Amino acid sequence: MLNAALADIGQNALLYALIGAGFYYASKSSRHLALAAAICFVDGPYLTRALFYYLGVFASLIISVIVCGLVGVAYRRASWQLQRMGMGSSQLLVLGIALVSLNEQVLVLWFGPTSITLLSENQGNNSLAASLSTSWGFLGTSALAIIAFVWLTSRTVLRRILAALWENPTGLRLLGVNAMAVETWVCGAGFSLVAFAGNLWSLSARVKPSMTLDIAVTSTVIVMASLALPRIRYVYLIAAAVFASCRITTQFVFQNDWSYSSGLLLALLIVAIGNRGRYAEETRS
């Protein structure tokens, strides 16, 4: 039982790391908490399932990830226009909650409230997809995806562009770089990463429309950690591992779903640590 709990912690930690990374970059590039990115975790697998019989699982997966990325691009442009019209971050947050709720209702209306998986009994003829659906396949694929993402954002020219975009977008424009276009495509990449996480998860587990709110809560906690502890590199990866550990441990001990309670407790801890750090810096100064 302990080995199963450790395996669940590892799988959930890597899953939350993928979701957190996508949500973090979508929110940073949108200049507000982009709750709408959570819909791609569920929409991606449903789109893949709809295209599966025509294109196969991998072609459908790639198309669904690209489509979700384009949704992120459209969301960034629409939110930018709303911000120009005077809509603040709190109003955009309410709009994101409304989009999450509307998306859930549309999925229920179209596909029904039942959960789906990409590898059901009559679809298990793809040996490579079946191998990815195992615990080790999921762990290896998600770990490789996180390593590749971290390498792109820390070891390539993209790191400098993103750093300049967060710190001094005006200076980036003076260098001839279209900061708005970079922000738009970074937001799209964040949405795509969330969709990839959902597709990968649905190979070995089931997804359903009501999971969108759960993903939104998880992502919000991870982004809060990133904003409260900005000096820690890749803090969203650490927060994902801590959140997964808290959630699986509470389920293992209390035999109940404590996902929202774990998220709330971790959010309070993050806020306390962040406020303590700011108080210490003010005291030293």
Beta strands, then each sheet from edge to edge (+ up, - down):
end
